[in-house]
Amino acid sequence: MGPRICAGFNFATVEAKIALSMTLQRYSLTLSPGYAHSPHQYHTIRPQHGVQVMLHPL
């Protein structure tokens, strides 16, 4: 990352982690029934069309 990193990067990372943990405490994730796995190689292997998930309240 180097010395020219954004000044708010660490705060934004912590904020994203908190938001994700709060979401995962209240919901469970399952794959959508219409999801078709299609890997796409970029730098790493990723889903070509993203991963469709459904949120179910706990």
DODREN-344722 format. One line per field, with one value per residue: x, y, z of N, C-alpha, C in turn. Coordinates in Angstrom, 2 decimals. Example, Ala and Ser with C-alpha at 12.3 -4.5 7.8 and 13.67 -1.06 7.14 Angstrom:
<sites>
n.u = [13.19,12.85]
n.v = [-5.69,-2.25]
n.w = [7.80,7.08]
ca.u = [12.30,13.67]
ca.v = [-4.50,-1.06]
ca.w = [7.80,7.14]
c.u = [13.20,12.90]
c.v = [-3.30,0.03]
c.w = [7.80,7.87]
</sites>
This chain:
<sites>
n.u = [0.82,1.89,3.16,1.26,-1.32,-4.84,-6.04,-8.25,-8.47,-7.99,-10.00,-12.30,-12.07,-12.36,-14.95,-16.40,-16.00,-17.36,-19.99,-20.46,-20.23,-22.38,-24.51,-24.25,-24.86,-27.58,-28.73,-28.89,-27.03,-27.76,-27.22,-28.69,-31.40,-31.29,-28.64,-25.80,-22.76,-19.97,-16.86,-14.36,-11.31,-9.27,-7.10,-7.23,-9.35,-12.65,-16.23,-17.98,-20.35,-20.81,-21.97,-25.05,-26.92,-29.20,-30.77,-31.76,-33.73,-32.71]
n.v = [-1.18,1.31,4.70,6.50,5.89,6.09,8.37,7.69,4.97,2.86,3.37,3.04,0.33,-0.91,-0.04,-1.34,-4.01,-4.07,-3.53,-5.79,-7.85,-7.19,-7.62,-10.37,-11.37,-11.08,-12.30,-15.26,-16.70,-18.06,-19.80,-18.67,-20.37,-20.27,-19.95,-20.44,-21.96,-20.48,-20.31,-17.76,-16.76,-14.30,-12.53,-14.13,-16.98,-16.32,-15.95,-15.61,-14.13,-13.04,-13.88,-14.97,-14.50,-15.31,-13.67,-14.68,-13.99,-14.52]
n.w = [0.00,0.76,1.45,0.53,1.15,1.72,4.18,5.73,5.48,7.38,9.28,7.66,7.01,9.52,10.10,8.05,8.79,11.24,10.39,8.79,10.72,12.39,10.64,10.14,12.64,12.81,10.61,8.51,5.87,2.71,-0.36,-3.38,-5.00,-7.79,-8.43,-10.39,-10.59,-11.97,-12.51,-12.92,-14.14,-13.00,-11.43,-9.37,-8.78,-9.36,-8.93,-11.98,-12.40,-9.92,-6.57,-5.76,-2.95,-0.30,2.39,5.55,8.32,11.69]
ca.u = [0.00,2.81,2.90,0.19,-2.60,-5.89,-5.99,-9.39,-8.53,-8.13,-11.33,-13.27,-11.94,-12.98,-16.38,-16.94,-15.99,-18.43,-21.26,-20.59,-20.48,-23.75,-25.41,-24.17,-25.50,-29.03,-29.20,-28.09,-26.87,-27.84,-27.12,-29.95,-31.64,-30.95,-27.21,-25.02,-21.33,-19.19,-15.61,-13.71,-9.95,-8.76,-5.84,-7.62,-10.57,-13.83,-17.46,-18.09,-21.51,-21.02,-22.63,-26.35,-27.24,-30.44,-30.65,-32.89,-33.60,-32.54]
ca.v = [0.00,2.42,5.89,7.33,5.26,7.02,8.62,7.05,3.55,2.00,3.58,2.44,-1.11,-1.29,0.19,-2.41,-5.24,-3.94,-3.67,-7.20,-8.67,-6.92,-8.28,-11.82,-11.70,-11.01,-13.05,-16.37,-16.61,-19.28,-19.53,-18.59,-21.59,-20.08,-19.69,-21.41,-21.69,-20.31,-19.64,-16.88,-16.51,-12.94,-12.77,-15.31,-17.54,-15.65,-16.23,-14.70,-13.26,-12.80,-14.93,-14.53,-15.09,-14.89,-13.42,-15.16,-13.52,-15.59]
ca.w = [0.00,0.70,2.25,-0.03,1.45,2.17,5.63,6.37,5.11,8.56,9.84,6.75,7.14,10.80,9.95,7.21,9.60,12.22,9.66,8.40,11.90,12.84,9.70,10.33,13.91,12.66,9.44,8.01,4.43,1.91,-1.79,-4.10,-5.77,-9.20,-8.58,-11.19,-10.37,-13.19,-12.11,-13.88,-13.66,-13.17,-10.74,-8.59,-9.34,-8.80,-9.68,-13.11,-12.25,-8.50,-5.82,-5.30,-1.65,0.31,3.82,6.33,9.69,12.68]
c.u = [0.87,2.37,1.73,-1.19,-3.58,-5.85,-7.11,-9.50,-8.74,-9.50,-12.39,-13.24,-12.60,-14.49,-17.05,-17.01,-17.12,-19.79,-21.50,-20.90,-21.89,-24.77,-25.42,-24.76,-27.01,-29.59,-28.31,-28.08,-27.03,-27.71,-28.50,-30.16,-31.26,-29.46,-26.54,-23.55,-20.62,-17.91,-14.98,-12.32,-9.54,-7.35,-6.02,-8.88,-11.76,-15.07,-17.66,-19.23,-21.80,-21.70,-23.96,-26.66,-28.58,-30.20,-31.93,-32.72,-33.49,-33.66]
c.v = [1.26,3.64,6.74,6.72,6.32,7.16,7.91,5.56,2.64,2.14,2.91,0.92,-1.60,-1.12,-0.90,-3.73,-5.21,-4.14,-5.11,-8.08,-8.43,-7.59,-9.79,-12.27,-11.79,-11.88,-14.27,-16.28,-17.99,-18.88,-19.52,-19.88,-21.47,-19.86,-20.81,-21.04,-21.61,-19.56,-18.86,-16.55,-15.09,-12.97,-13.99,-15.86,-16.94,-16.09,-15.18,-13.70,-12.93,-13.99,-14.38,-15.26,-14.56,-14.72,-13.89,-14.67,-14.70,-15.55]
c.w = [0.00,1.50,1.73,0.17,1.96,3.69,6.37,6.10,6.31,9.19,8.97,6.84,8.42,10.71,9.12,7.99,10.63,11.55,9.25,9.60,12.45,11.94,9.94,11.67,13.77,11.53,9.18,6.49,3.81,0.45,-2.42,-4.90,-7.24,-9.45,-9.37,-11.06,-11.71,-12.85,-13.27,-13.34,-14.02,-12.62,-9.84,-9.25,-8.60,-9.57,-10.77,-12.93,-10.78,-7.84,-5.31,-4.00,-1.18,1.81,4.50,7.76,10.65,13.70]
</sites>
